[in-house]
């Protein structure tokens, strides 16, 4: 009986810990990651850095309502056809994102503001 009680007590302690680890969301709980793949999403922001080797742009962007994203600074992947040479630190841009089959949002086009 004592062994059975100890087994149940151990489960009662371990279950909340396991649940907490499974529900970790890296602080992006307000972000909607379920937007359809073909949907084009618009945003505006300021370029902080451009990495042509990785085909990424770091932007401080305004809220993106279509995704439920607040204003933040983040790296964006950039589609192959986009000219990264036309971007430099400090540029204010309007951009269009699309979500690929791999789930990654990419800048498909941009325009200087």
Backbone bond lengths (Angstrom), bond angles and torsions (degrees), N, CA, C in turn:
res aa  C-N    CA-C-N  psi(-1)  N-CA   C-N-CA  omega(-1)  CA-C   N-CA-C  phi
1 X - - - 1.448 - - 1.533 110.50 -
2 X 1.348 115.82 -43.21 1.461 120.20 179.23 1.528 110.51 -62.62
3 X 1.337 117.55 -40.09 1.460 122.18 179.11 1.519 110.53 -63.50
4 X 1.316 117.17 -41.72 1.465 121.46 178.65 1.525 110.58 -63.64
5 X 1.331 116.56 -42.41 1.460 120.91 178.22 1.532 110.87 -61.68
6 X 1.331 117.39 -44.49 1.465 121.32 179.55 1.527 111.48 -64.08
7 X 1.327 117.46 -36.96 1.464 120.76 178.34 1.523 110.59 -64.31
8 X 1.338 116.72 -44.84 1.468 120.06 178.27 1.523 111.63 -66.05
9 X 1.321 117.64 -37.37 1.462 121.30 178.23 1.529 110.39 -63.87
10 X 1.327 117.32 -41.49 1.465 121.09 178.76 1.523 110.95 -64.14
11 X 1.327 117.21 -40.71 1.469 120.69 177.22 1.519 111.20 -64.37
12 X 1.313 117.10 -40.28 1.466 120.98 -179.17 1.523 111.10 -63.66
13 X 1.325 117.03 -33.90 1.465 121.08 179.04 1.525 110.84 -77.75
14 X 1.321 118.87 -39.71 1.462 122.73 -174.94 1.520 113.20 -76.63
15 X 1.308 118.92 -31.93 1.468 121.27 -175.16 1.524 113.25 -59.79
16 X 1.353 120.75 -48.02 1.472 119.04 179.15 1.524 113.17 -63.31
17 X 1.340 117.19 -34.30 1.469 120.55 178.57 1.524 109.76 -64.91
18 X 1.326 116.90 -45.05 1.465 120.58 178.85 1.519 110.54 -62.96
19 X 1.325 117.54 -41.44 1.467 121.20 179.14 1.526 110.81 -63.39
20 X 1.329 117.56 -41.76 1.465 121.07 -179.71 1.520 111.05 -62.75
21 X 1.338 117.22 -38.70 1.460 119.96 179.50 1.518 111.12 -69.05
22 X 1.312 118.32 -35.90 1.462 121.14 -178.33 1.520 111.95 -72.85
23 X 1.328 118.56 -26.95 1.454 119.53 -175.08 1.519 112.93 -97.78
24 X 1.326 118.93 12.60 1.464 122.23 178.48 1.523 109.82 -64.85
25 X 1.341 116.98 126.03 1.463 120.19 -175.72 1.517 113.82 -119.90
26 X 1.307 118.91 14.87 1.468 124.27 176.16 1.517 113.61 56.46
27 X 1.326 118.21 25.41 1.448 120.83 177.49 1.511 114.70 76.67
28 X 1.309 118.72 9.85 1.455 122.18 -179.87 1.522 111.07 -106.28
29 X 1.332 117.48 30.88 1.455 121.77 -176.20 1.513 113.79 -60.00
30 X 1.332 118.47 -28.31 1.455 121.16 -179.38 1.514 113.53 -83.84
31 X 1.322 117.56 -1.12 1.457 120.53 -176.47 1.519 110.49 -91.27
32 X 1.315 116.62 134.55 1.456 122.11 178.16 1.521 108.18 -93.60
33 X 1.324 117.14 107.37 1.460 121.44 -178.99 1.519 111.72 -92.51
34 X 1.327 117.61 6.68 1.458 120.70 -173.91 1.526 112.99 -102.84
35 X 1.320 119.12 17.97 1.464 120.66 179.14 1.523 109.52 -64.49
36 X 1.322 117.83 144.04 1.460 120.95 -179.66 1.524 112.21 -59.64
37 X 1.331 116.89 147.56 1.459 122.20 -176.25 1.519 112.80 -62.76
38 X 1.315 119.43 -35.41 1.457 121.63 -173.68 1.526 113.02 -87.79
39 X 1.307 118.65 -8.29 1.453 121.95 -175.72 1.528 110.82 -72.70
40 X 1.342 117.10 128.37 1.462 121.64 175.62 1.524 108.02 -88.89
41 X 1.319 116.83 135.22 1.456 122.94 -174.98 1.517 108.45 -124.50
42 X 1.336 116.53 132.70 1.464 121.59 -177.64 1.518 111.15 -100.28
43 X 1.342 114.92 149.77 1.452 121.28 176.13 1.513 110.46 -155.19
44 X 1.326 115.58 169.90 1.462 121.82 175.31 1.521 107.81 -133.96
45 X 1.330 115.71 151.68 1.451 118.75 179.65 1.510 112.81 -174.49
46 X 1.325 114.71 -178.91 1.459 123.04 179.71 1.524 108.78 -117.24
47 X 1.324 116.06 132.67 1.464 122.37 -179.12 1.529 109.25 -74.90
48 X 1.333 115.81 127.88 1.464 121.80 175.69 1.523 111.78 -102.17
49 X 1.329 116.45 -33.08 1.469 121.10 -178.36 1.519 109.20 -162.63
50 X 1.334 114.98 151.78 1.465 122.13 177.11 1.528 106.94 -126.76
51 X 1.335 116.81 130.72 1.465 121.46 177.93 1.529 108.47 -122.11
52 X 1.358 116.90 90.90 1.466 119.86 -178.09 1.530 113.20 -60.45
53 X 1.330 118.22 -34.22 1.464 120.76 -178.62 1.529 111.60 -63.44
54 X 1.316 116.54 -38.52 1.468 120.87 179.46 1.528 112.54 -94.56
55 X 1.335 116.58 -6.35 1.469 122.69 -175.22 1.527 110.93 54.34
56 X 1.357 114.42 51.67 1.456 120.71 176.58 1.521 110.29 -129.77
57 X 1.326 114.09 155.17 1.458 122.35 175.21 1.523 106.72 -130.46
58 X 1.334 116.58 131.89 1.452 120.53 174.37 1.518 107.06 -93.99
59 X 1.333 115.94 123.38 1.464 122.29 -177.44 1.517 110.79 -124.99
60 X 1.327 116.07 146.24 1.455 121.77 162.80 1.516 103.85 -100.29
61 X 1.344 116.03 109.03 1.464 119.21 -174.15 1.518 112.09 -110.68
62 X 1.309 114.43 157.36 1.460 122.50 174.35 1.530 107.84 -74.03
63 X 1.344 118.10 168.62 1.466 119.13 177.46 1.533 111.30 -54.73
64 X 1.317 115.84 142.46 1.465 121.75 176.51 1.526 106.13 -113.46
65 X 1.336 114.80 93.09 1.467 121.69 -172.94 1.525 112.69 -58.89
66 X 1.327 117.64 -37.28 1.466 120.96 -177.48 1.528 112.14 -61.05
67 X 1.331 116.70 -24.24 1.463 121.14 179.75 1.525 112.56 -107.06
68 X 1.338 116.37 -7.08 1.456 119.37 -176.08 1.522 112.54 72.92
69 X 1.343 116.87 21.89 1.460 121.32 -178.60 1.524 109.85 -90.11
70 X 1.327 117.64 135.67 1.461 120.14 172.42 1.531 109.65 -78.08
71 X 1.324 116.16 171.79 1.466 119.81 173.31 1.525 107.82 -61.98
72 X 1.327 116.55 136.84 1.467 120.29 179.72 1.524 110.03 -165.23
73 X 1.315 115.27 172.68 1.460 122.65 174.88 1.519 107.54 -109.33
74 X 1.336 115.91 129.13 1.462 119.72 -177.86 1.517 111.06 -158.59
75 X 1.323 115.80 163.93 1.459 122.47 174.26 1.521 108.76 -87.44
76 X 1.327 115.56 139.70 1.458 121.85 173.73 1.517 108.71 -120.73
77 X 1.315 116.45 137.57 1.456 121.26 168.95 1.525 107.17 -69.57
78 X 1.332 116.45 152.58 1.463 121.39 -178.79 1.526 108.44 -124.52
79 X 1.329 116.36 131.89 1.465 122.10 -178.85 1.526 110.34 -61.38
80 X 1.314 115.81 153.63 1.469 122.51 -176.71 1.527 113.90 -56.64
81 X 1.301 119.94 -37.05 1.457 121.81 -175.77 1.517 115.39 -78.92
82 X 1.325 118.08 -2.86 1.466 122.00 -176.45 1.530 109.61 -87.76
83 X 1.347 116.62 132.27 1.462 122.83 -178.66 1.526 110.40 -81.58
84 X 1.330 117.09 99.67 1.463 120.99 179.23 1.526 112.11 -68.65
85 X 1.332 117.18 -22.30 1.457 120.95 178.86 1.518 113.10 -64.90
86 X 1.327 116.93 -17.80 1.459 121.39 -179.84 1.528 112.21 -86.39
87 X 1.334 117.54 -1.20 1.466 121.35 -179.61 1.517 110.70 -110.49
88 X 1.340 115.30 141.34 1.459 119.97 174.07 1.524 109.15 -144.85
89 X 1.317 115.28 161.19 1.460 121.65 -179.56 1.525 110.11 -53.52
90 X 1.327 115.92 133.79 1.461 121.88 178.51 1.516 114.48 95.07
91 X 1.341 117.95 -15.01 1.473 120.53 178.04 1.523 110.21 -62.26
92 X 1.329 115.75 136.05 1.463 121.74 172.34 1.520 106.50 -98.77
93 X 1.336 115.81 125.89 1.460 119.55 -174.67 1.527 111.86 -132.71
94 X 1.320 114.03 154.94 1.460 122.55 164.74 1.522 104.29 -104.14
95 X 1.322 117.39 138.01 1.460 119.81 -176.25 1.520 110.84 -138.16
96 X 1.322 114.32 159.45 1.461 121.76 176.05 1.515 108.07 -119.50
97 X 1.327 115.17 128.74 1.461 122.14 177.78 1.514 109.86 -105.54
98 X 1.309 115.45 150.42 1.461 120.04 167.15 1.517 106.65 -137.89
99 X 1.307 115.32 150.48 1.463 121.02 -179.08 1.516 108.64 -99.34
100 X 1.312 115.64 121.01 1.456 120.58 -179.56 1.515 112.16 -76.65
101 X 1.313 115.79 171.49 1.463 121.58 178.03 1.527 110.96 -59.91
102 X 1.348 116.68 -23.11 1.464 121.30 178.76 1.524 112.53 -82.25
103 X 1.356 116.95 -1.33 1.459 121.34 178.31 1.513 114.50 87.14
104 X 1.332 117.71 -1.50 1.464 121.53 -177.94 1.524 109.81 -90.64
105 X 1.346 115.29 132.35 1.460 120.31 174.63 1.519 108.48 -81.84
106 X 1.345 116.31 131.50 1.461 122.45 179.95 1.520 109.98 -124.82
107 X 1.324 114.87 146.14 1.460 119.63 171.87 1.518 106.77 -75.86
108 X 1.321 115.64 118.81 1.467 122.05 -179.36 1.524 111.68 -93.60
109 X 1.329 116.49 -28.53 1.467 121.63 177.27 1.522 108.73 -161.83
110 X 1.330 115.11 160.32 1.460 119.86 177.07 1.516 108.82 -150.31
111 X 1.324 115.42 162.50 1.465 122.31 174.93 1.523 107.30 -141.95
112 X 1.327 115.78 138.95 1.463 119.67 176.17 1.524 109.14 -68.87
113 X 1.315 115.71 143.99 1.469 120.45 178.35 1.503 110.22 -101.55
